[in-house]
Amino acid sequence: MAYIDKETTLGDLNRMDRDNFAHVMKRDAKTYKFQTAKAARLFMGQCVDKIMRKCGIKIRPGMDGKRISRLMASRKVKVEHRVYDEKEPLYQTGLFIYDNLEIAGFVSSPFKQESEIDLIPAFYIRTTVKGVG
């Protein structure tokens, strides 16, 4: 990771973020297909859980939000939901999970593939998580 100091500009941060994301997606990303949006969202949750566990955070049902926030802060884990225009050439809308300022994983929001013929609806999730499904 590049060194960030008080001389780092927003442009520098943007470039580092794009480079890091492009590298992770090129190397690790896989796309999964689902028949329903509900199934795609369930898979998205499983992916997020797996990334969080990899970062040392185990979230149990009923766990208080403040406790989760403290746990994430203590482990230096950050989750960002970013929304991008569909025409964005690199990024995809979804959850970016950072572990100590490095991308630990990405899970897209469910999306539909645009095509000329749309007979059977299908939803897709693109993620860097391995071994889920």
N, CA, C and O of each residue as an XYZ file, in Angstrom:
532
protein
N       0.830     -1.177      0.000
C       0.000      0.000      0.000
C       0.873      1.238      0.000
O       1.918      1.269      0.650
N       0.459      2.230     -0.706
C       1.207      3.485     -0.764
C       1.088      4.218      0.566
O       0.098      4.079      1.285
N       2.097      4.986      0.874
C       2.125      5.760      2.101
C       1.224      6.979      1.960
O       1.297      7.696      0.963
N       0.376      7.214      2.955
C      -0.532      8.353      2.941
C      -0.090      9.318      4.029
O       0.063      8.937      5.190
N       0.117     10.585      3.638
C       0.498     11.607      4.613
C      -0.290     12.883      4.347
O      -1.231     12.869      3.553
N       0.075     13.981      4.995
C      -0.689     15.222      4.843
C      -0.546     15.848      3.459
O      -1.312     16.747      3.111
N       0.413     15.394      2.672
C       0.598     15.893      1.305
C      -0.235     15.113      0.285
O      -0.305     15.505     -0.880
N      -0.869     14.007      0.711
C      -1.665     13.185     -0.186
C      -2.919     13.947     -0.608
O      -3.637     14.485      0.235
N      -3.178     13.989     -1.900
C      -4.350     14.705     -2.423
C      -5.511     13.734     -2.623
O      -5.331     12.517     -2.578
N      -6.703     14.286     -2.844
C      -7.854     13.445     -3.156
C      -7.628     12.672     -4.452
O      -8.059     11.526     -4.580
N      -6.959     13.294     -5.402
C      -6.621     12.611     -6.649
C      -5.722     11.407     -6.406
O      -5.899     10.356     -7.023
N      -4.742     11.568     -5.490
C      -3.857     10.448     -5.138
C      -4.671      9.308     -4.525
O      -4.486      8.143     -4.877
N      -5.571      9.654     -3.610
C      -6.399      8.636     -2.964
C      -7.285      7.931     -3.982
O      -7.437      6.710     -3.938
N      -7.866      8.694     -4.896
C      -8.715      8.122     -5.931
C      -7.913      7.151     -6.799
O      -8.380      6.049     -7.086
N      -6.730      7.546     -7.213
C      -5.890      6.699     -8.057
C      -5.493      5.414     -7.319
O      -5.554      4.328     -7.895
N      -5.090      5.530     -6.053
C      -4.711      4.342     -5.276
C      -5.905      3.402     -5.114
O      -5.764      2.184     -5.225
N      -7.088      3.979     -4.851
C      -8.297      3.188     -4.671
C      -8.642      2.452     -5.958
O      -8.949      1.260     -5.928
N      -8.594      3.155     -7.091
C      -8.894      2.527     -8.380
C      -7.892      1.415     -8.709
O      -8.280      0.340     -9.166
N      -6.606      1.678     -8.475
C      -5.574      0.671     -8.756
C      -5.783     -0.572     -7.899
O      -5.704     -1.695     -8.396
N      -6.048     -0.368     -6.612
C      -6.254     -1.470     -5.678
C      -7.479     -2.281     -6.082
O      -7.431     -3.510     -6.116
N      -8.578     -1.590     -6.387
C      -9.813     -2.275     -6.762
C      -9.643     -3.043     -8.072
O     -10.065     -4.195     -8.170
N      -9.036     -2.425     -9.068
C      -8.831     -3.089    -10.362
C      -7.993     -4.350    -10.190
O      -8.279     -5.377    -10.807
N      -6.955     -4.277     -9.353
C      -6.090     -5.424     -9.109
C      -6.864     -6.565     -8.451
O      -6.748     -7.718     -8.868
N      -7.646     -6.249     -7.431
C      -8.413     -7.267     -6.713
C      -9.458     -7.899     -7.629
O      -9.629     -9.119     -7.627
N     -10.151     -7.082     -8.406
C     -11.203     -7.605     -9.275
C     -10.624     -8.466    -10.398
O     -11.194     -9.502    -10.738
N      -9.512     -8.052    -10.965
C      -8.902     -8.809    -12.058
C      -8.448    -10.180    -11.565
O      -8.585    -11.182    -12.266
N      -7.915    -10.208    -10.370
C      -7.336    -11.435     -9.832
C      -8.376    -12.363     -9.214
O      -8.298    -13.577     -9.399
N      -9.349    -11.819     -8.484
C     -10.185    -12.646     -7.620
C     -11.681    -12.678     -7.930
O     -12.377    -13.542     -7.398
N     -12.201    -11.793     -8.752
C     -13.657    -11.656     -8.882
C     -14.300    -12.798     -9.657
O     -13.744    -13.329    -10.619
N     -15.489    -13.150     -9.198
C     -16.284    -14.172     -9.853
C     -17.738    -13.708     -9.822
O     -18.163    -13.048     -8.873
N     -18.497    -14.054    -10.861
C     -19.900    -13.665    -10.949
C     -20.778    -14.890    -10.760
O     -20.546    -15.936    -11.365
N     -21.803    -14.742     -9.901
C     -22.743    -15.814     -9.600
C     -24.134    -15.416    -10.093
O     -24.505    -14.244    -10.031
N     -24.895    -16.382    -10.576
C     -26.221    -16.133    -11.143
C     -27.299    -16.726    -10.231
O     -27.141    -17.823     -9.696
N     -28.412    -15.972    -10.063
C     -29.529    -16.398     -9.223
C     -30.836    -16.150     -9.950
O     -30.942    -15.231    -10.762
N     -31.830    -16.974     -9.655
C     -33.133    -16.845    -10.307
C     -33.999    -15.752     -9.680
O     -34.879    -15.205    -10.344
N     -33.756    -15.430     -8.404
C     -34.558    -14.407     -7.722
C     -33.658    -13.389     -7.032
O     -32.515    -13.678     -6.680
N     -34.205    -12.194     -6.850
C     -33.468    -11.147     -6.130
C     -33.246    -11.565     -4.674
O     -32.209    -11.254     -4.087
N     -34.215    -12.267     -4.099
C     -34.096    -12.724     -2.703
C     -32.904    -13.674     -2.546
O     -32.138    -13.551     -1.591
N     -32.747    -14.609     -3.468
C     -31.622    -15.545     -3.411
C     -30.293    -14.809     -3.576
O     -29.303    -15.148     -2.928
N     -30.280    -13.803     -4.446
C     -29.060    -13.010     -4.651
C     -28.700    -12.236     -3.385
O     -27.529    -12.179     -3.009
N     -29.702    -11.636     -2.719
C     -29.445    -10.885     -1.482
C     -28.966    -11.804     -0.366
O     -28.095    -11.422      0.416
N     -29.521    -13.012     -0.283
C     -29.078    -13.982      0.722
C     -27.608    -14.340      0.498
O     -26.826    -14.398      1.447
N     -27.243    -14.576     -0.745
C     -25.851    -14.880     -1.081
C     -24.944    -13.695     -0.744
O     -23.836    -13.879     -0.241
N     -25.418    -12.483     -1.023
C     -24.654    -11.271     -0.692
C     -24.347    -11.249      0.806
O     -23.219    -10.958      1.204
N     -25.344    -11.556      1.635
C     -25.149    -11.602      3.084
C     -24.125    -12.652      3.501
O     -23.315    -12.410      4.396
N     -24.155    -13.810      2.860
C     -23.184    -14.866      3.158
C     -21.763    -14.417      2.815
O     -20.814    -14.709      3.543
N     -21.634    -13.710      1.704
C     -20.317    -13.203      1.292
C     -19.794    -12.177      2.292
O     -18.630    -12.225      2.689
N     -20.661    -11.249      2.698
C     -20.252    -10.231      3.662
C     -19.827    -10.898      4.964
O     -18.809    -10.519      5.544
N     -20.587    -11.885      5.432
C     -20.238    -12.601      6.661
C     -18.870    -13.260      6.546
O     -18.072    -13.212      7.482
N     -18.599    -13.874      5.400
C     -17.305    -14.545      5.215
C     -16.144    -13.546      5.225
O     -15.098    -13.817      5.815
N     -16.325    -12.392      4.575
C     -15.271    -11.371      4.579
C     -15.046    -10.847      5.998
O     -13.907    -10.702      6.441
N     -16.133    -10.568      6.699
C     -16.015    -10.038      8.059
C     -15.303    -11.040      8.969
O     -14.471    -10.640      9.784
N     -15.609    -12.311      8.848
C     -14.929    -13.339      9.650
C     -13.433    -13.383      9.313
O     -12.590    -13.555     10.194
N     -13.123    -13.224      8.023
C     -11.719    -13.183      7.598
C     -10.990    -12.014      8.275
O      -9.796    -12.095      8.565
N     -11.728    -10.933      8.519
C     -11.157     -9.748      9.182
C     -11.198     -9.867     10.712
O     -10.790     -8.944     11.417
N     -11.685    -10.990     11.218
C     -11.724    -11.198     12.666
C     -12.990    -10.719     13.343
O     -13.011    -10.541     14.561
N     -14.046    -10.506     12.573
C     -15.301    -10.013     13.136
C     -16.403    -11.036     12.899
O     -16.769    -11.332     11.762
N     -16.922    -11.570     14.006
C     -18.008    -12.534     13.932
C     -19.257    -11.855     14.485
O     -19.344    -11.571     15.680
N     -20.216    -11.600     13.607
C     -21.452    -10.939     14.004
C     -22.513    -12.010     14.219
O     -22.822    -12.792     13.320
N     -23.065    -12.031     15.434
C     -24.088    -13.005     15.770
C     -25.477    -12.358     15.675
O     -25.607    -11.147     15.852
N     -26.503    -13.151     15.399
C     -27.868    -12.602     15.343
C     -28.217    -11.894     16.663
O     -27.912    -12.388     17.748
N     -28.845    -10.758     16.542
C     -29.255    -10.011     17.722
C     -28.162     -9.157     18.346
O     -28.386     -8.515     19.372
N     -26.991     -9.143     17.741
C     -25.875     -8.365     18.277
C     -26.169     -6.871     18.136
O     -26.642     -6.428     17.089
N     -25.896     -6.106     19.170
C     -26.155     -4.672     19.201
C     -25.269     -3.931     18.199
O     -24.087     -4.244     18.056
N     -25.851     -2.942     17.504
C     -25.123     -2.172     16.499
C     -23.918     -1.434     17.064
O     -22.884     -1.333     16.403
N     -24.043     -0.917     18.287
C     -22.912     -0.206     18.904
C     -21.761     -1.164     19.186
O     -20.592     -0.806     19.039
N     -22.097     -2.359     19.585
C     -21.048     -3.360     19.844
C     -20.334     -3.744     18.546
O     -19.114     -3.901     18.514
N     -21.117     -3.890     17.482
C     -20.527     -4.211     16.173
C     -19.606     -3.079     15.733
O     -18.503     -3.330     15.248
N     -20.050     -1.835     15.899
C     -19.227     -0.672     15.518
C     -17.926     -0.626     16.307
O     -16.865     -0.362     15.740
N     -17.999     -0.882     17.612
C     -16.776     -0.889     18.440
C     -15.831     -2.004     17.999
O     -14.619     -1.801     17.917
N     -16.383     -3.169     17.719
C     -15.574     -4.307     17.277
C     -14.888     -3.985     15.953
O     -13.702     -4.265     15.780
N     -15.637     -3.395     15.018
C     -15.057     -3.030     13.728
C     -13.974     -1.972     13.898
O     -12.927     -2.055     13.255
N     -14.207     -0.979     14.755
C     -13.214      0.073     14.989
C     -11.952     -0.504     15.617
O     -10.843     -0.115     15.254
N     -12.116     -1.426     16.554
C     -10.945     -2.009     17.219
C     -10.106     -2.854     16.263
O      -8.894     -2.974     16.439
N     -10.742     -3.433     15.260
C     -10.040     -4.259     14.258
C      -9.663     -3.462     13.013
O      -9.065     -4.004     12.084
N     -10.015     -2.166     12.992
C      -9.740     -1.280     11.848
C     -10.396     -1.795     10.566
O      -9.788     -1.809      9.496
N     -11.651     -2.216     10.707
C     -12.428     -2.703      9.574
C     -13.500     -1.670      9.247
O     -14.165     -1.140     10.137
N     -13.654     -1.398      7.967
C     -14.616     -0.401      7.510
C     -15.427     -0.993      6.366
O     -14.878     -1.655      5.485
N     -16.742     -0.750      6.382
C     -17.617     -1.210      5.314
C     -18.224      0.024      4.657
O     -18.796      0.881      5.330
N     -18.095      0.105      3.341
C     -18.676      1.220      2.586
C     -19.625      0.667      1.537
O     -19.283     -0.255      0.797
N     -20.818      1.238      1.480
C     -21.731      0.917      0.381
C     -21.613      2.058     -0.611
O     -21.967      3.197     -0.306
N     -21.123      1.755     -1.780
C     -20.936      2.768     -2.819
C     -21.892      2.504     -3.964
O     -22.115      1.363     -4.367
N     -22.453      3.591     -4.478
C     -23.371      3.503     -5.608
C     -22.729      4.223     -6.790
O     -22.345      5.389     -6.692
N     -22.623      3.514     -7.898
C     -22.024      4.073     -9.108
C     -23.005      3.988    -10.263
O     -23.866      3.108    -10.300
N     -22.868      4.906    -11.201
C     -23.640      4.875    -12.429
C     -23.278      3.598    -13.180
O     -22.126      3.166    -13.153
N     -24.249      2.998    -13.843
C     -23.997      1.760    -14.591
C     -22.942      1.935    -15.677
O     -22.324      0.960    -16.105
N     -22.734      3.162    -16.122
C     -21.753      3.419    -17.183
C     -20.339      3.598    -16.642
O     -19.402      3.779    -17.420
N     -20.167      3.549    -15.306
C     -18.840      3.681    -14.696
C     -17.960      2.552    -15.230
O     -18.319      1.382    -15.092
N     -16.826      2.873    -15.831
C     -16.016      1.845    -16.495
C     -15.326      0.846    -15.556
O     -15.002     -0.263    -15.980
N     -15.100      1.213    -14.305
C     -14.358      0.308    -13.434
C     -15.205     -0.204    -12.282
O     -15.348     -1.412    -12.098
N     -15.754      0.695    -11.524
C     -16.425      0.310    -10.289
C     -17.807     -0.279    -10.516
O     -18.421     -0.110    -11.569
N     -18.266     -0.966     -9.503
C     -19.594     -1.536     -9.515
C     -20.240     -1.216     -8.171
O     -19.563     -1.210     -7.143
N     -21.540     -0.953     -8.174
C     -22.264     -0.671     -6.949
C     -22.210     -1.888     -6.040
O     -22.408     -3.018     -6.486
N     -21.942     -1.649     -4.764
C     -21.897     -2.746     -3.809
C     -21.167     -2.366     -2.545
O     -20.939     -1.190     -2.260
N     -20.802     -3.392     -1.788
C     -20.114     -3.210     -0.513
C     -18.616     -3.421     -0.678
O     -18.164     -4.448     -1.183
N     -17.868     -2.431     -0.243
C     -16.415     -2.490     -0.228
C     -16.014     -2.643      1.234
O     -16.340     -1.789      2.057
N     -15.319     -3.708      1.560
C     -14.925     -3.958      2.943
C     -13.414     -3.828      3.031
O     -12.665     -4.510      2.333
N     -12.987     -2.918      3.925
C     -11.570     -2.613      4.089
C     -11.084     -3.138      5.429
O     -11.770     -3.011      6.443
N      -9.912     -3.720      5.426
C      -9.232     -4.163      6.635
C      -7.924     -3.385      6.706
O      -6.998     -3.633      5.933
N      -7.859     -2.442      7.641
C      -6.671     -1.606      7.810
C      -6.308     -0.879      6.506
O      -5.155     -0.895      6.076
N      -7.309     -0.245      5.888
C      -7.182      0.579      4.678
C      -6.928     -0.203      3.385
O      -6.741      0.410      2.334
N      -6.916     -1.523      3.434
C      -6.739     -2.347      2.232
C      -8.043     -3.072      1.944
O      -8.742     -3.481      2.871
N      -8.377     -3.234      0.676
C      -9.615     -3.930      0.331
C      -9.499     -5.392      0.753
O      -8.643     -6.132      0.269
N     -10.390     -5.788      1.673
C     -10.440     -7.178      2.125
C     -11.395     -7.975      1.246
O     -11.242     -9.185      1.081
N     -12.388     -7.279      0.681
C     -13.329     -7.957     -0.182
C     -14.342     -7.005     -0.759
O     -14.529     -5.888     -0.276
N     -14.992     -7.473     -1.804
C     -16.037     -6.701     -2.480
C     -17.194     -7.639     -2.777
O     -16.999     -8.785     -3.181
N     -18.412     -7.126     -2.567
C     -19.626     -7.849     -2.937
C     -20.545     -6.856     -3.619
O     -20.944     -5.857     -3.019
N     -20.882     -7.128     -4.875
C     -21.763     -6.207     -5.591
C     -23.178     -6.306     -5.044
O     -23.555     -7.303     -4.428
N     -23.940     -5.271     -5.275
C     -25.377     -5.347     -5.057
C     -25.935     -6.208     -6.182
O     -25.323     -6.284     -7.248
N     -27.086     -6.862     -5.975
C     -27.655     -7.662     -7.066
C     -27.901     -6.784     -8.300
O     -28.382     -5.656     -8.188
N     -27.565     -7.316     -9.460
C     -27.794     -6.577    -10.698
C     -28.329     -7.517    -11.768
O     -28.156     -8.733    -11.693
N     -28.982     -6.930    -12.767
C     -29.506     -7.693    -13.899
C     -28.635     -7.409    -15.104
O     -28.203     -6.278    -15.321
N     -28.384     -8.437    -15.877
C     -27.618     -8.290    -17.115
C     -28.548     -7.743    -18.186
O     -29.641     -8.272    -18.390
N     -28.128     -6.707    -18.859
C     -28.933     -6.147    -19.947
C     -28.691     -6.963    -21.212
O     -27.550     -7.216    -21.600
N     -29.808     -7.377    -21.858
C     -29.670     -8.126    -23.101
C     -30.873     -7.826    -23.995
O     -31.855     -7.222    -23.564
N     -30.770     -8.255    -25.228
C     -31.853     -8.047    -26.188
C     -33.069     -8.889    -25.824
O     -34.207     -8.440    -25.965
N     -32.828    -10.097    -25.361
C     -33.910    -11.015    -25.013
C     -33.842    -11.280    -23.503
O     -32.830    -11.751    -22.986
N     -34.934    -10.969    -22.818
C     -34.976    -11.142    -21.365
C     -36.153    -12.047    -21.013
O     -37.135    -11.600    -20.420
N     -36.045    -13.330    -21.385
C     -37.138    -14.268    -21.170
C     -37.265    -14.686    -19.708
O     -38.356    -14.664    -19.139
N     -36.164    -15.060    -19.120
C     -36.160    -15.506    -17.729
C     -35.308    -14.520    -16.933
O     -34.112    -14.382    -17.191
N     -35.919    -13.836    -15.968
C     -35.128    -12.876    -15.193
C     -34.022    -13.586    -14.408
O     -34.217    -14.677    -13.873
N     -32.890    -12.954    -14.357
C     -31.762    -13.492    -13.598
C     -31.075    -12.336    -12.893
O     -30.992    -11.227    -13.419
N     -30.593    -12.613    -11.712
C     -29.882    -11.625    -10.920
C     -28.474    -12.134    -10.685
O     -28.243    -13.335    -10.551
N     -27.533    -11.196    -10.637
C     -26.129    -11.560    -10.520
C     -25.493    -10.858     -9.328
O     -25.882     -9.753     -8.948
N     -24.509    -11.529     -8.757
C     -23.664    -10.952     -7.709
C     -22.228    -11.167     -8.161
O     -21.849    -12.275     -8.542
N     -21.435    -10.108     -8.116
C     -20.002    -10.206     -8.433
C     -19.263     -9.986     -7.124
O     -19.521     -9.014     -6.414
N     -18.344    -10.889     -6.807
C     -17.645    -10.814     -5.527
C     -16.222    -11.349     -5.628
O     -15.882    -12.100     -6.543
N     -15.417    -10.951     -4.683
C     -14.053    -11.464     -4.579
C     -13.951    -12.586     -3.552
O     -12.873    -13.143     -3.346
N     -15.062    -12.917     -2.911
C     -15.076    -13.968     -1.881
C     -14.943    -15.332     -2.543
O     -15.589    -15.616     -3.552
N     -14.100    -16.162     -1.960
C     -13.907    -17.525     -2.466
C     -14.576    -18.518     -1.532
O     -14.656    -18.301     -0.323
N     -15.056    -19.614     -2.113
C     -15.598    -20.707     -1.303
C     -16.962    -20.442     -0.698
O     -17.280    -20.983      0.362
N     -17.766    -19.631     -1.339
C     -19.129    -19.393     -0.867
C     -20.075    -19.967     -1.909
O     -19.778    -19.952     -3.103
N     -21.197    -20.464     -1.458
C     -22.192    -20.927     -2.430
C     -22.435    -22.324     -2.339
O     -23.248    -22.859     -3.093
